[in-house]
């Protein structure tokens, strides 16, 4: 196992974003990326409960860790819930990038607006918010906003129109919300566009990367402490 973090993406466009965020927080770490666009396509076609999809996601997570990454984070919110359930055999930690965002969202207030450009993201993100709220003992009533017309702009690489379309729709819908959850990593720039709303507009990349780095560093500290204990005279001495 190495001082490396790996990310599983379903779009090549996410690679520079997560590379930059990780370098800003932890320039000493190795950063690896695996892109599997077909996983999102399959999830949209067959649903996230499909056993074959789950097997492919788990295989992709293990592939991302195959060079020794200590932490692998899935950046796709549609399949993130599947990804974090990957059986790792203790070889690495599997994470979903949006969990840290969800933990922050449920502390913001009961009215959480979940916004997404892909319908396939709404169910898993809502489930994440509800389960996170239950664990935190918070009473949350999420609502959802599917901005269907925005996604073709993302697929076409028209980032400006993608973000503009999302921001306009969310601004209108957020009047009755305590916090907005931007359900997809690609939506992160919308938070800047809506900075004047007066409520938290939460995106997953930055807190998710920070959590992944913290997990790796905590693991590294634990390994060092264990190695020191095993190598100490007290640990190796034979009782008389």
N, C-alpha and C positions, 0 to 999 in steps of 0.2 A: 504494500500500500504506500502511496506517495502523497506528497503535499500538493494534491491536485483536486480541482473541482471540475466536474463534467456536467454539461447541460444537454438535455434531449429536447430538440426543437421540432416543430412541424412546419417551419418556414425558414428559409435561408436568411430572410431579412432580420431575424432576431439575433443572429450571430454577433454583429458588431455592437449591438446594444449591451448584451450580457458580457461580452469581452471587456468593454469599457467599464461597466459597473464593477466588475470583479477586480480589474486592474486598479481602479480608484480606491477600493477598500483594502485590497490585499495584493500589492504588486509583486510580492514574493512567491505567490502561488502559481502553479501551472493551471491553465484554463483550457479545457477541451470541449469540443462541440460535436454533436451527432445530429444530423438533420434527417428526419424521416417524414416527409410530407404526406406519404400515403397513409399514415396512421390517422391523421385528421380526416382525410378523405373517406377512409373506411368507417370511422366513427360517425360521420355524417350520414353515410349510406346505410349502415346496419344498426346503429345505436350503441351506446356505451356499455350495454349489458351483454354484448356478444362475447362468448368465451374465446373464440378465435382471436378477436381483437385484443382481449386481455393478454392472451399468450404472446402476441406479437409485441405489445407494449412492454411486457416484462422482459422479453428477449432483447428489445432495444435498450432498455435500462441497463441490463447486464452487459450488453455490448459497449455501451458508453463507459462502463466502469472497467472494461477488460484490460486497460493499460495501467490499472492500479489506482484510479481515482477513489478518494475516500468518501466523497459525497457526490451523488448524481441528482440533479434537480430537473424535473420535467417542467418546461416553460409553457406548455399548452394546457389551458384550463379545462378543455373538453376531456382530455384523457389523464389529467393530473391525479385524479382520485384513484385511477387504476395504477398509475405509475408508482405512487407512494406505497402501494401494497405489494410491491415486488419482493419476492423471497430472495434475500441477499446472502444468506448463510453467514452473516457477520462480516462479509468482505467489504461492504460499503454501506452507507446510509442513503436510502431512497427518499426523496422529498418532492413535494409539489410546490411550485413557485408562489402560488397564491395563498398558502396557509397563513403566512405572517400578515398579509394584508387583511385576511378575514379576522384574525385575532384583534387587530386594531379597529376594524369596522364595528364589531359588536360592542366595543366600549364607547362608541361615539353617540349612541342613542338607539331607541327602538326602531325608528323608521329608516331602514337601509334600502336604498334603491340600487338594484343590480342592473347595470347596463351592459349590453353585449351587441355585437354586430352579427354574431352567429347564433342561431337558435340552439345548436347543440351544446353551447356553453351554459345556457341558462339553468338547466336541471342540475348539473354537477356543482355549479357555483352556489345555487340556492341551498343545496344539500350541505355544502361546506359551511355556509353562513349559519344555518340552523344547528348543525352539530357543534360548531365552535361556540355559538351562543349558549347551548345547553351545557357544555363543559365549563363555561365561564359563569354560569348561573345568571345569564342576562336574558331579559325578555325582549326578543327581537321579532319584528314582523316585516320580513323582506317583501319588496315589490320588485317586479321585473320590467325591463324596457328592452325590447328587441328592435334594434335599428337596422332593419333588413337592407335598406337601400345603401348603407355605407360599405358593406363588404366587397362589392364589385370594384370599388375604388382601391381597396387594399390589394386585391388580386391583380389589378392593373398597374400597381406601383405608384398610384396617384395619392401620395401620402397627404398632401395638403387638403384635397377634397374629402379624403377619408376622415381626417381629424375634424375638419370643419363641419361635416355632416353629423358626426357624432356629438360634437360640442353643442350644436344648435338644438338637437333633439333632447339632450340631457338637460340643458339649461331650462327648457320648458317644463320637463317632467320633475325636476328636482325641487320645485317650490314647496313640496310637502315632505321633504326628506331631511333626516338628520345627518346622513352621510351618503355618499355615492361610491359604489364599488365598480371600478372599471374592470370588467370580468376577464378581458383578454390582455395579454402583455402588449400587444400591438397598439392598444388604446392609451398607453401611458402618457403621450404628449397632450392628451385632452385635459389632464389635471392642470397644466399650465394655462390652458385656454379658459378654464373655469375657476381660476384662482380668486376671482372676485365674488363668488357665490356666497361666501360667508359660512360654508360648511366644508367638512373634509371631503375631498375628492381623491379617492385612494386607488393607486395603481400597484400592480404586483411586482414589477421587476426589482426596484431598489430594496424594499424590505425583504423580498425573497432571497436576493443575493446576500444581503447582510446576514440573514438567518443561516444560509448555507455556509458562509465563511465562519460564523460563530460556531456552528456545529463541527466543522473541521478543526478549528483551533481547540475546542474543548476536547475533542477526541485525541488530538496530538498531545495535549497536556496530560490526559489520562494515560496514554501509551508511555509517555516519558516517565511518569510517576511509577507505573507498573514495572518498567524496565529497571528503574533505579532500585525499586524494592527487591526485585529478583536478583539483582547484581550486588546487593549490599551484603556485608559479612553476616548481619543478623539473619537475613533471609536464607543464606546458603549454609549457615552453620549446622552441623549435625548435633542434635541434642545428646547430652551425656547422661 
